[in-house]
Amino acid sequence: MKTILIICIVAAIGLVGFGAVHYMTTNVGNSPTSQVDSVAADALSVTISGEVNYPGAYVVAKGSKLLDLINAAGGTNSNADSLAFNTDYAIENKGTYFIAPLYDNSNTCSASPIVKTNINMDDVETMQSIAGFTKTVANAIVSYRASAPFKAIEEIKNVSGVGAATYEKVKAKIVLRAA
């Protein structure tokens, strides 16, 4: 029994020693903060959810597009609504991106697509009836898009009156372009 205990202790000491030697030889002249700063300067930390194969948090190169993030997440699945995202959209550090579904995920027997409103083209009444926007918010969306069209559904959060709760409620019911 003592022999086994001694072998385990020696093995543990050897592993710790090897780890320390490896760390010192690979990090000579590199301070941990300078490594973190260089990674942070060249990378974006982002999150993607919805209809991708591997939703979650990713680190991608600075200057990446939504397509790069989708590819990092294993691509879209068959339920992804291609009208609800723009693969050329330049993603931002700490951004959260959503790939909307075509069909309601909570209803496995659903045979018809989710009815959606086009935030770049539809009128106030359509936005109210489909997505449930108030008249004030729907008018604000129309005013906002007059200066520049929406390039990502996440941009709707920039509209006055659309907070996190409203965004969560409507994100699967909006698209950027017509079929």
C-alpha positions in Angstrom: 0.0 0.0 0.0 2.8 2.4 0.9 4.5 1.6 -2.5 1.4 2.7 -4.4 1.1 5.8 -2.3 4.7 6.7 -3.0 4.3 6.1 -6.7 1.3 8.4 -6.8 3.0 11.2 -4.9 6.1 11.0 -7.2 3.9 11.0 -10.3 2.0 14.0 -9.1 5.2 15.9 -8.3 6.6 15.0 -11.7 3.5 16.2 -13.5 3.5 19.5 -11.6 7.2 19.9 -12.3 6.8 19.2 -16.0 3.9 21.7 -16.2 6.0 24.4 -14.5 9.0 23.8 -16.8 6.7 23.7 -19.9 5.0 27.0 -18.8 8.4 28.7 -18.2 9.8 27.6 -21.6 6.8 28.6 -23.6 6.1 31.9 -21.9 9.6 33.4 -21.6 9.4 37.1 -22.3 5.6 37.1 -22.7 3.6 38.7 -20.0 0.1 37.3 -19.6 -1.4 40.8 -20.0 0.3 41.5 -23.3 -1.0 38.2 -24.6 -4.6 39.0 -23.6 -4.3 42.5 -25.0 -3.1 41.2 -28.4 -5.9 38.6 -28.6 -8.5 41.2 -27.6 -7.3 43.7 -30.2 -7.5 41.1 -33.0 -10.7 39.3 -32.0 -14.4 39.7 -31.3 -16.3 37.9 -28.5 -19.8 37.3 -29.8 -22.8 35.1 -29.1 -25.2 33.4 -31.6 -28.5 31.7 -30.9 -31.5 30.4 -32.8 -31.3 28.2 -35.9 -27.6 27.3 -35.9 -26.2 23.9 -35.3 -24.1 24.9 -32.3 -25.5 28.1 -30.6 -23.2 29.7 -28.0 -20.3 32.1 -27.5 -17.5 32.4 -30.0 -14.3 34.3 -30.6 -13.9 35.4 -34.2 -11.5 37.6 -36.0 -11.9 41.3 -36.0 -13.8 42.4 -39.2 -15.8 39.2 -39.4 -19.2 39.1 -41.0 -22.3 37.3 -39.8 -21.5 34.5 -42.2 -18.2 33.9 -40.4 -20.0 33.5 -37.1 -22.6 31.2 -38.6 -19.9 29.0 -40.0 -18.1 28.9 -36.6 -21.5 27.8 -35.2 -21.6 24.9 -37.6 -23.9 26.6 -40.1 -27.7 27.1 -40.1 -30.1 24.2 -39.7 -33.1 23.5 -42.0 -35.4 25.7 -39.9 -33.4 28.9 -40.5 -35.3 31.8 -42.1 -32.8 33.2 -44.7 -34.9 36.3 -45.0 -34.3 37.2 -41.4 -30.5 37.6 -41.5 -27.8 39.2 -43.7 -24.6 37.2 -44.0 -22.7 40.3 -45.0 -23.5 42.1 -41.8 -20.4 43.3 -39.9 -20.6 41.8 -36.4 -19.5 43.8 -33.4 -17.6 42.9 -30.3 -19.9 41.5 -27.5 -22.7 41.4 -30.0 -25.5 38.8 -29.7 -27.0 37.5 -32.9 -30.2 35.5 -33.6 -31.0 33.3 -36.5 -34.8 33.3 -36.7 -36.8 30.1 -37.4 -39.2 29.5 -40.3 -41.4 27.2 -38.1 -42.4 27.5 -34.5 -40.0 25.3 -32.5 -42.5 24.9 -29.6 -45.0 23.2 -31.9 -43.5 20.0 -33.4 -46.5 19.4 -35.6 -46.5 22.9 -37.2 -46.8 22.5 -41.0 -47.0 26.2 -41.8 -44.3 28.8 -41.5 -44.4 31.6 -38.8 -46.2 34.6 -40.3 -43.7 37.5 -40.3 -43.5 41.2 -41.0 -40.8 42.9 -43.1 -39.4 45.7 -40.9 -37.9 47.3 -44.0 -41.0 47.4 -46.1 -44.3 46.7 -44.3 -46.7 49.4 -43.2 -47.7 50.3 -39.6 -50.9 48.2 -39.7 -49.1 45.1 -40.9 -46.4 45.4 -38.2 -49.1 45.8 -35.6 -51.1 42.8 -36.7 -48.3 40.4 -37.3 -45.6 41.2 -34.7 -47.8 42.9 -32.1 -46.0 46.2 -32.2 -47.9 49.1 -30.7 -48.9 51.8 -33.2 -46.3 54.1 -31.7 -43.5 51.6 -32.0 -44.5 50.6 -35.6 -44.5 54.3 -36.5 -41.0 54.7 -34.9 -39.8 51.7 -37.0 -41.1 53.3 -40.2 -39.3 56.6 -39.2 -36.1 54.8 -38.3 -35.9 52.9 -41.6 -36.4 56.1 -43.6 -32.8 57.1 -42.8 -31.3 53.7 -43.4 -32.8 50.2 -43.9 -32.3 47.6 -41.2 -29.3 45.3 -42.0 -29.8 43.0 -39.0 -32.9 42.2 -36.9 -30.9 43.1 -33.8 -30.9 46.7 -35.1 -34.5 47.0 -34.2 -33.3 47.5 -30.6 -32.1 50.9 -31.7 -35.7 52.1 -32.3 -37.2 54.1 -29.6 -39.7 52.0 -27.7 -38.1 48.6 -28.5 -36.4 47.3 -25.4 -35.1 43.8 -24.6 -38.5 42.4 -23.7 -40.1 43.6 -27.0 -37.1 42.3 -29.0 -37.4 38.9 -27.4 -41.2 38.8 -28.2 -40.8 39.8 -31.9 -37.4 38.5 -33.0 -38.9 35.3 -34.6 -41.7 37.3 -36.3 -39.6 39.8 -38.3 -37.6 39.7 -41.5 -35.3 42.1 -43.4 -36.3 41.4 -47.0 -39.1 40.0 -49.1 -39.0 36.5 -50.6 
